[in-house]
Amino acid sequence: MHTDLWNHALALYARPGVEAACLALQSQGGDVCLLLCATWLQARGVPVQDERVQALREVTEPWQREVVNPLRSLRQQWRAAAQNDAQLAALREQVKGLELQAEKALLERLQERSRQWPAGTHDPMDDWLARLAPDQARRHDALVRLRVAAAAFQDAEDGA
C-alpha cells in the first residue's frame, strides 16, 4: 500500500476509468483531491467522523478557490488559442504544471491534516467517498466507478 497520499493518488488515477470518473465528478462539483483523499483514508481504515470531514473541507475549499481553480481556469481559457500559437501553448503547459503542483500541495496538506487520525480500524466503517462527494454526485455512476476502482486497487495492493 502506498503510505503517502500523493503516491496513492497518482497510482489510483492511472488505473483504467479513474481519470474519467474523477473528471465526471469534478463536473458535478466534486473536488478530485478530496475524493482521492477519501479513497486513501478508506484504504487505510481511518474511521469517518463529522469533525474529520469538516477538517478536510476546511483545508480543501480555500486552496481550491484561491490557488487551483484560478490556474485551471486560465489553462482552460487558453485551450483553443494555444492550438495555433506555440508560445501560448508553452505557457499553457507551464500553467498546467503549476496546477499539478498546487494539487500536490493540497494533497500534502490533506495528508498532514489527517496524519494523527488512527488507521487500521477493524470496526465497521462509514464510506469516506459518500461523505466527501457533493450531494449532486452521490448518485452519479462515476462515484460508483471510482469506488470500485479504489477497491480493486486496494485488493491489488493487498495481494488479494
C-alpha positions in Angstrom: 0.0 0.0 0.0 1.2 3.5 -0.8 1.9 5.1 2.5 1.6 8.7 1.3 -1.4 10.3 -0.2 0.4 11.7 -3.3 1.6 8.3 -4.5 -1.7 6.7 -3.7 -3.4 9.4 -5.8 -1.0 9.0 -8.7 -1.3 5.2 -8.8 -5.1 5.2 -8.4 -5.6 8.0 -11.0 -3.6 6.0 -13.5 -5.9 3.0 -13.3 -8.4 2.5 -16.1 -11.5 4.6 -15.8 -10.4 6.6 -12.8 -9.5 9.8 -14.6 -12.8 9.8 -16.5 -14.7 9.1 -13.3 -12.8 11.9 -11.4 -13.5 14.4 -14.2 -17.2 13.5 -14.3 -17.3 14.0 -10.5 -15.5 17.3 -10.9 -18.1 18.4 -13.4 -20.7 17.6 -10.7 -18.9 19.9 -8.2 -16.6 17.3 -6.7 -13.1 18.0 -5.6 -10.9 15.4 -7.1 -8.1 15.9 -4.5 -10.7 15.4 -1.7 -12.1 12.3 -3.4 -8.7 10.8 -3.9 -8.0 11.5 -0.2 -11.3 9.8 0.6 -10.1 6.6 -1.1 -6.7 6.8 0.7 -8.4 7.2 4.1 -10.8 4.4 3.3 -7.9 2.1 2.3 -6.0 2.9 5.5 -9.0 2.1 7.6 -9.5 5.6 9.1 -12.9 5.9 10.6 -15.1 8.7 9.3 -16.2 11.3 11.8 -18.0 14.6 11.2 -15.2 16.7 12.6 -12.7 14.9 10.3 -14.9 15.6 7.2 -15.2 19.2 8.2 -11.4 19.5 8.8 -10.7 18.2 5.3 -13.2 20.6 3.8 -11.6 23.5 5.7 -8.2 22.6 4.1 -9.6 22.0 0.6 -12.1 24.7 0.0 -9.9 27.8 0.3 -6.9 26.2 -1.5 -9.1 25.1 -4.4 -10.8 28.6 -4.6 -7.7 30.7 -4.3 -5.0 28.6 -5.9 -6.1 25.6 -8.0 -9.2 27.0 -9.7 -7.6 30.2 -11.0 -4.8 28.1 -12.5 -7.3 25.7 -14.1 -9.5 28.5 -15.4 -6.5 30.2 -17.1 -5.3 26.9 -18.6 -8.8 26.2 -19.9 -9.2 29.7 -21.3 -6.1 29.3 -23.4 -7.0 25.9 -24.8 -8.3 27.0 -28.2 -5.9 29.8 -28.8 -2.9 27.6 -27.8 -3.6 25.2 -30.6 -2.4 27.9 -33.1 0.2 29.7 -31.0 3.3 27.7 -30.0 4.4 30.3 -27.4 0.9 30.3 -25.8 0.9 26.5 -25.9 4.2 26.5 -24.0 2.9 28.9 -21.4 -0.3 26.8 -21.1 1.9 23.8 -20.3 3.7 25.7 -17.6 0.3 26.7 -16.1 -0.7 23.1 -16.3 2.4 22.2 -14.4 1.6 24.8 -11.7 -1.9 23.4 -11.4 -0.5 19.9 -10.8 2.0 21.3 -8.2 -0.9 23.1 -6.5 -2.9 19.9 -6.4 0.1 18.0 -5.0 0.5 20.7 -2.3 -3.2 20.3 -1.5 -2.8 16.5 -1.1 0.2 17.1 1.1 -1.9 19.5 3.3 -4.7 16.9 3.5 -2.3 14.2 4.5 -0.8 16.4 7.1 -4.2 17.3 8.5 -5.2 13.6 8.8 -1.8 12.4 10.0 -2.8 11.8 13.6 -6.1 10.1 12.9 -5.8 6.4 13.9 -5.8 4.0 11.0 -6.3 0.2 10.6 -9.5 0.0 12.5 -11.4 -3.2 12.2 -14.7 -1.6 13.2 -17.4 -1.2 10.5 -16.7 2.0 8.7 -18.7 4.7 7.0 -17.9 5.5 3.4 -15.5 8.4 3.0 -16.4 8.9 -0.6 -20.1 9.2 0.2 -19.3 11.8 2.9 -16.9 13.9 0.8 -18.7 13.8 -2.6 -21.1 16.7 -3.3 -24.7 15.9 -2.9 -25.4 16.0 -6.6 -22.7 13.4 -7.3 -23.7 10.9 -4.6 -25.9 9.0 -7.1 -23.7 9.5 -10.1 -22.3 6.4 -11.6 -18.9 8.0 -11.7 -18.8 7.8 -7.9 -19.6 4.1 -8.2 -16.8 3.6 -10.8 -14.3 5.4 -8.5 -15.3 3.4 -5.5 -15.0 0.1 -7.5 -11.6 1.1 -8.9 -10.4 2.1 -5.5 -11.5 -1.2 -4.0 -9.8 -3.1 -6.9 -6.7 -1.1 -6.4 -6.6 -1.8 -2.7 -7.2 -5.5 -3.3 -4.2 -5.5 -5.8 -2.1 -3.6 -3.3 -3.0 -6.0 -0.5 -2.3 -9.0 -2.8 -5.9 -10.3 -2.6 
